[in-house]
Amino acid sequence: MTDVTARLLDLRVAALRFVSRRRGERLTPIVPPRNVAGRAMTTVIAIMTFLASLTVGAVTLVSDSAGRWENDISGEITVQVKPTEGLDMDAALERVRAIALQSAGVTNASILDDAATGRLLEPWLGSGVDLDELPVPRLVVIGIDTNHPPNFSALSQTIAAAVPEAELDDHRAWVSRLVVMARAMVIAGVSILTLVLVATILTVIFATRGAMSGNRHIIEVLHFVGARSQFIAAEFQRHFFRLGLFGAIVGGSLAMMLFYGLGLWTESNRATPEADQFTALFGSFSIGWPGYVGVIALIATVAGLTALTSRLTVTKQLEAIDMISPVEG
């Protein structure tokens, strides 16, 4: 059968479907629009998309939080003055502050007063701590110019020479650990996302083969009388695209609602210890517009992969039928 004849058959089938729809008649579709397998696959895709969306949101939260922590840590350094016998703590703190302000690359320097130091110790020692009765180190917080930072080694030596009890901490160890942790979380998130997408593709392949097996007689008749493989594949592609898109929208929407609800919860419960812990780790627990855009892109990707996978699977199956048929004949 020539290619022109095959195209005419495709057009005839399409025309019959169009006329039947206009008349209110219902033709038996190549792929049943509603069956148990279709509902199960939609549910699986919804679950997969929900998990993948959670991964996208979690990676976004970790990346944003790590960047915020890194900026906060990189923007300041601290000098710890340890109390020793005979040391005038107030004078020592003032000397450290004066040296810091005279150094290039320092934008500001402030002494952490008794009230602020007491708040830092409150989770362990309770409120109303008398710092004069405890050998508690005191801190000087120094703001630095991140574009032109000071020479930390020289600044540390100058401060140690003036106040031997003082020790400078530039937080570089914390910053390096933070960067490593953030990268590890991103790699883990991408790996999980890849596994979820692979599982989704395998699910679509099995569902497509199941649909073809259940309608094999219809497919073989259309194929052998001249219907092109592209026409049959397009029918499956449209069917599975609708299923994939619906499942992806349901799963992605649930994930976005979850993140939005957690964001509202942390905003409305800022004074509680639980919300404070969430805020310290993840800010307002809001993924922001990059996270929502990522989830929407994921929904489109899942729907597209579902349609493409079903089309390729049908094409491969039809090629197998063409190879088997001459032998059987």
N, C-alpha and C positions, 0 to 999 in steps of 0.2 A: 504494500500500500504506500502510495506516494505521500510526501510531506503535505502537499496541498489537500489531499483527501483527509488526512489526519486532522488538519486544521479545520476543515469543513465539519468533521464530526464533532470536534470540540465546540465549534460555534453552534451546531445543532443541539448538543446537550445543554449548553448555556441558555440557548433560546427557549428550550422546553422548560427549563427551570424558571426563567423569567415569566413566561406565559402562565405557568402554573401558579406562581405567586400572585400574578395579577388576578387570576380567576379564583383565588382562595384555595386552590388545590394544594396538596402536600405530596411531593415526591419523596421516595425513600432516599435519604442522603447516603453518600458514600461512607461518611463517618457519622454515627448517631450523635446528635447534639447533646443528648442527656442520657447518661448511663452511669452505673455505679463506678466503673473505671475512671470516667471523666471527672466525677465528683471527688474520687479519691486522689487523682492526680492534682486537681486544683487545690485540695487541702494540703497535699505534700508541698506543692510550690509555695503556698501561703506560709507554711511553717518554715521552709528553707529561706524564703525572702525575709521573714521576721528575724530569724537568727542572723542572716547576713546583714540586715539593717542594724541590728544591735551591735554587730562587730564594727560596722562603719561608724556608728555613733560613738562607741567606746574608743576607737582609734582617734576620732576627732577630739573627744574630751581629753584623752591622755596627751595628745600633741599640743592642744591649747594650754592645758595645765602645765606641761613641762616647759613650754615657752614662757609662760608667765612666771613660773618659779625661777627659771634661768635668768630672766630679766631682773627679777627682784634681787636674786643673789648676786648677779654680776654688777648691779648698780650700787652696791655698798659693801664695805668691809667692816670688821669690828676689831677693836683692841680690848683685850681682857687684862684687867689689872688685878693681880692676886693679892689679897690682904696678908701682910706680914707684920710682925711685932715692930712697933715704932714707926710704921708708915703712916704718913698723913694722906689718907685716901683722897680727900677733896683736892688737895694740892697736886697729887699725882695725876688725877684725872684732868685737871686744868692744864698741866704741862703736856700731857698727851694730846689734848684737844688743840692747844696752841701750835704744837709741832705739825699736826695734821693740816691745819688751816694754812700754814706757810709752805706746804708742799705743792708742787705742780701736779695738776690732774685731780686735785681734791676740790669738790664743789661745796661741801659743808661738813661740819662735824658737830655732834651733840652728845652730851653725857646722859646716859640712861639714869634718870633720877630714882630715888628710893621707891616711889609709888609704882613706877614702871617695872623696876626690878622685883618688887613684891608680887606684881601680877604674873610675872614669868614663873615665880616659885609657888604661886598659889595652888596649882594642881597637886603639888607634892607636900607642901608644908602648911597649906591652909591660909586663910586670910589673917591679917594683923601681925605679920612677921616683923620682928624688931631686928633690922639688919645690923644694928650696932652690937648685938649679942651673938651674931653668927659670923663666922669667917667666910662670907659670901663674896666671890669675885664681882667686880663692877665692870661695866662695859662702856666704851665710847664707840658710837656708831658714826662711821665716816662715809659720806657720799662721794662717789668718784665719777669722773667724766668717762663714760664707756668708750667714747671715740678717741680720747687721749688719756688713758689711764696712767696713774703714777708708777714709778719704779718701786714695786712692792718690796723687793729685797733691800733697797737703799732706805726706804721708809721704815721698814722693820728694824734695821740696824740703828737708825737715828733714834727711834722711840726707845729701843732697848738700852741704848747708851744713856739716855736721859732718865728713864724709869726702868730699872732692871726687872721690876716685878711685872712689867707689861709684856704682852705677847700678841702679835698681830696675826689675824686669821683672814686670808683673802678668799676663802671658800672655793678655791679652785678644785679641791678634791670632790666637794659636793657637786660642783657644776659638771665635772667629768662623769661622775656616777649618774647624774641626772640625765645627761645626754645618752649614755649607754642604755639606761633603763628605757628611755623614750624610744630609742631605735629598736630595742628588743620588742617592745610592745607593738610597735608599728609592723615589724616583720611578722610577729605572731598573728596580728590581726589580718594582714594580707594573706597569710597561709591559711587561716581559718576560712576567710572569704573565698579563696580559691577552691578549697575542699567542698564548701557548700555549693558553689557553682558547678563543680564536677559532678556532685551527687545529683543536682537538678538535671544536668544533661543526661546522666544515666537513667534517671526516672522517666524523662521524656522519651528516650530511646525504647525502653521497655513498654511504655504505654502506647507508643506508635506501633510497635510490632504487634502488641495485643489487639489494637484496633484493626490493623491490617489482617490479622489472623481471623478475627471475628467477621470480617466483611470480605474475605478472600475471594468468594465466588463472584461478587459484584465487581471487584477490582480486576479479576482475571478476564471477565467478559468484556469490560470496557477496554482493557488493555489489548486483548486479542482482536477485537473488532476495529482497532485503529486509534483509540484515544491515546494521545501523547502522554508520556510519563510526566511532563511538566504540568499538564492539566490535572492529573490525579494527585500529584505532589502538592499542587496549589490548594486543592480541596483540604488535604490534611494540614497544610500550613496555616490556612485561615482558621480551621477548627482549633488547632493547638495554640495558635497565637491568642485567640480569645480566652481559652482556658488559662494560659500562662499569664496574660495581662490581668485577668480578674484575680487570680491567686496572688500575683505580685503586688497588686494594688492593695488587697486586703492585708497581706503580711507587712508591707511597708507602712501602710497607714496605722496599723496597730503599734508598730515600733515608734513612729513619730508621735503618736498620742502618748505613749509611755514616757518618752523623753520630755514631752511638753508638760505632762502631769508631774514628773519629778522636779522639773524646773519650777513649776508653781508651788510645789510643796516646800522646796528649800527657801523660796522667797517668802512664803507665809509663815515659816517656822524658824526664822533666823536666830531667835533667842534660845532655842533648845540645843542641848549638847549634840543630839544626832545631826541636826542641820548644820551646826558648826563644823562637825567632822566632815560632812559631805562638802561643805563650802571650802574647807581647808584643802581637801584633796582635788575637787573638781570645779571649784569656783561656784557659780550658781547652778551647776549641773545642767546647763543649757548647751546644746550642740551648735547653736547659732545657725546662720544661713548656710555656711559651708557644709554642715552636717546634713541639713535638710536637702540641699542640692545633691549631695552624695547619695542619699536614700532614693531620691527621684531618679537619678541616673541609674541606680541599681535596679529599680523597678523596670525601667526601659530596657536595661541589659538582659534581665531575666526573661522578659517577654520576647525580645529579639532572639535570644538563644533558644527559647522553646520553639519558636517558629522555624528557625534555621535548622535545628536538630531534627525536627519532625520531617522537614522537606528532604534533608540529606538521607535520613533513614528510609523514607519511602522510595527515593530514587535508587538506593542500593538494593532494596528488596525487589524492585521491578527489574533491575538488571539481572538479579539472580533468577527471576522467573524466565527472562529471555534466554538465559544460558541453559536452564533445565528443560524448557519446552521442546527444543529440537531433539534432545536425547530421548524424551518420553515418546515423541512422535515416531 
